[in-house]
Every structure is written in structure tokens, then in C-alpha cells.
Amino acid sequence: MYQRILVTTDGSELSDQAVAHALQLANATCAELIALRVVPPYPKTYFEGGVALGEEEIARIEQQWHEEAMSSLHTIQDQGQKLDVKVRPVAIKSDLIAEAIIAAAQQHKADLIVMASHGRRGLKRLLLGSETQQVLTHSHTPVLVLR
């Protein structure tokens, strides 16, 4: 049924549950799992009172964030090995999370996107936005949302 399943993670407990579900689904369908973590670029602020960092320091911080993301993705890869599921870890740097998820699904030819929804409502949803809602609205790949 599925050949490639893309699962997104942000390291939260809820996304860990989505990863566990995606691993089981990949195992049941003999699919490859693409484990995706979107890492934001370092915010460059020029507001009064903001601390300006040099390019080398920003590059060092971004590299550290990338390595931490890859470490969490390798943990998912280890979990996949226990279930005999091939897991491909992918970390992408972008401040447009939903767009990065959709692009990764297209690039890796995913048949399904699995992601968690934090279920925010009202003002929190308005202020924080909903990456899940954006993916649901704009993706041409089917999306399985777990809560």
C-alpha cells in the first residue's frame, strides 16, 4: 500500500507518539520511513538591545542544532532497525516548516505524511499558527494526523 512514509518530528512527546505509529505502519506495509526534522535558521535580529553575533558564531550554533536534530533522527533509525524498518533520516534548515515538509514529501516521493497535531485552539492557534493545518491544506500527499 505504502512504499515511503514521511514522518515529521519536533522532539515533543506528541511527535514521538506519531513516530511510533509511523514505525508500526511502515512495518505493517513494508514501507521505507523518511524521518524528517525541520531545523530553523538562527534568527538574525537587528532590534535595539539585540545581541549581534558574528557569522562564524551563527554557523556554529546552526551546526549544533543540525547535529542535535540528526541525533534525534538516528534514534528513530535505531528504533526502525528493531522493527526491521528502513529509516532514512533527513534534517532540513528552514523557517517555513509546513512548506519544508511538503517539499520533502515531494522530493522523497512519499506516499503518506504522518504528523502530530498539538490541537491548539482559539488565540493560541491564531498566534502560534498550525503547521499541521498548513500541510493539510496545501499538500497533494495524503496526511495522517495524530493527536
C-alpha positions as CSV (number, residue, x, y, z in Angstrom):
1,M,0.0,0.0,0.0
2,Y,2.7,2.5,1.0
3,Q,6.3,2.4,-0.3
4,R,7.6,5.6,1.5
5,I,6.1,7.2,4.6
6,L,7.4,10.6,5.8
7,V,7.1,11.3,9.5
8,T,7.8,14.7,10.9
9,T,9.2,15.2,14.4
10,D,9.9,18.2,16.6
11,G,11.1,16.2,19.5
12,S,7.9,16.7,21.5
13,E,6.2,13.8,23.3
14,L,3.3,14.1,20.9
15,S,5.5,13.8,17.8
16,D,7.3,10.8,19.5
17,Q,3.9,9.1,19.5
18,A,3.4,9.9,15.8
19,V,6.9,8.5,15.1
20,A,6.0,5.3,17.0
21,H,2.7,5.0,14.9
22,A,4.6,5.7,11.7
23,L,7.2,3.0,12.5
24,Q,4.4,0.4,13.1
25,L,2.6,1.4,9.9
26,A,5.9,1.2,7.9
27,N,6.5,-2.2,9.4
28,A,3.0,-3.4,8.6
29,T,3.2,-2.2,5.0
30,C,6.9,-3.0,4.4
31,A,7.5,0.7,3.6
32,E,10.6,2.8,4.0
33,L,10.3,5.6,6.6
34,I,11.7,9.0,6.0
35,A,12.2,10.7,9.4
36,L,12.1,14.5,8.9
37,R,13.1,17.2,11.3
38,V,12.9,20.9,10.2
39,V,15.6,23.0,11.9
40,P,15.1,26.8,11.9
41,P,17.9,29.1,10.9
42,Y,19.3,31.2,13.6
43,P,17.2,34.4,13.9
44,K,19.1,37.4,12.9
45,T,17.7,40.3,14.9
46,Y,18.6,43.9,14.4
47,F,16.3,45.4,17.1
48,E,17.7,47.8,19.6
49,G,19.1,45.8,22.5
50,G,19.5,42.6,20.4
51,V,22.8,40.8,20.6
52,A,24.5,40.7,17.2
53,L,26.5,37.5,16.7
54,G,29.2,37.1,14.1
55,E,28.7,34.8,11.1
56,E,31.1,32.2,12.5
57,E,29.1,32.0,15.8
58,I,25.8,31.8,13.9
59,A,27.2,29.0,11.7
60,R,28.5,27.1,14.8
61,I,25.0,27.4,16.5
62,E,23.2,26.3,13.4
63,Q,25.6,23.3,13.0
64,Q,24.9,22.4,16.7
65,W,21.2,22.5,16.0
66,H,21.6,20.3,12.9
67,E,23.7,17.8,14.8
68,E,21.1,17.6,17.6
69,A,18.3,17.1,15.0
70,M,20.4,14.3,13.3
71,S,21.0,12.7,16.7
72,S,17.2,12.5,17.4
73,L,16.7,11.2,13.8
74,H,19.3,8.5,14.4
75,T,17.4,7.4,17.5
76,I,14.4,6.9,15.2
77,Q,16.6,5.0,12.8
78,D,17.7,2.7,15.7
79,Q,14.0,2.1,16.6
80,G,13.3,1.2,13.0
81,Q,16.2,-1.4,12.9
82,K,14.5,-3.2,15.8
83,L,11.3,-3.5,13.7
84,D,13.2,-4.2,10.5
85,V,12.1,-0.9,9.0
86,K,14.5,1.1,6.8
87,V,14.6,4.6,8.1
88,R,16.2,7.5,6.2
89,P,17.0,10.5,8.5
90,V,16.5,13.9,6.9
91,A,17.2,17.3,8.6
92,I,16.2,20.4,6.6
93,K,17.0,24.0,7.6
94,S,14.0,26.3,7.0
95,D,11.9,28.8,8.9
96,L,8.9,27.7,6.7
97,I,8.1,24.4,8.4
98,A,5.0,23.4,6.5
99,E,6.5,24.3,3.2
100,A,9.6,22.3,4.0
101,I,7.5,19.2,5.0
102,I,5.6,19.4,1.7
103,A,8.7,19.8,-0.3
104,A,10.4,16.9,1.5
105,A,7.4,14.7,0.8
106,Q,7.6,15.6,-2.9
107,Q,11.4,15.2,-3.1
108,H,11.4,11.8,-1.4
109,K,8.2,10.6,-3.3
110,A,6.4,9.9,-0.1
111,D,3.0,8.2,-0.3
112,L,1.9,9.4,3.1
113,I,2.8,12.1,5.6
114,V,2.4,11.3,9.3
115,M,2.5,14.1,11.8
116,A,1.1,15.1,15.1
117,S,-1.2,18.0,15.9
118,H,-1.0,19.8,19.2
119,G,-4.7,20.6,19.0
120,R,-4.3,24.3,19.8
121,R,-7.5,26.3,19.6
122,G,-8.6,29.9,19.7
123,L,-6.0,32.6,20.4
124,K,-3.1,30.1,20.8
125,R,-3.8,28.7,17.3
126,L,-4.1,32.2,15.9
127,L,-0.8,33.3,17.4
128,L,1.2,30.2,17.0
129,G,-0.3,29.0,13.7
130,S,-0.8,25.5,12.8
131,E,1.9,23.8,10.7
132,T,-0.3,20.7,10.5
133,Q,-3.2,22.8,9.1
134,Q,-0.9,24.3,6.5
135,V,0.3,20.8,5.4
136,L,-3.3,19.5,5.3
137,T,-4.4,22.5,3.2
138,H,-1.5,22.6,0.7
139,S,-0.1,19.1,0.4
140,H,-1.0,16.8,-2.5
141,T,0.3,13.9,-0.5
142,P,-2.2,12.2,1.9
143,V,-1.7,13.3,5.5
144,L,-2.3,11.2,8.6
145,V,-2.7,13.5,11.7
146,L,-2.4,12.0,15.2
147,R,-3.5,13.7,18.4
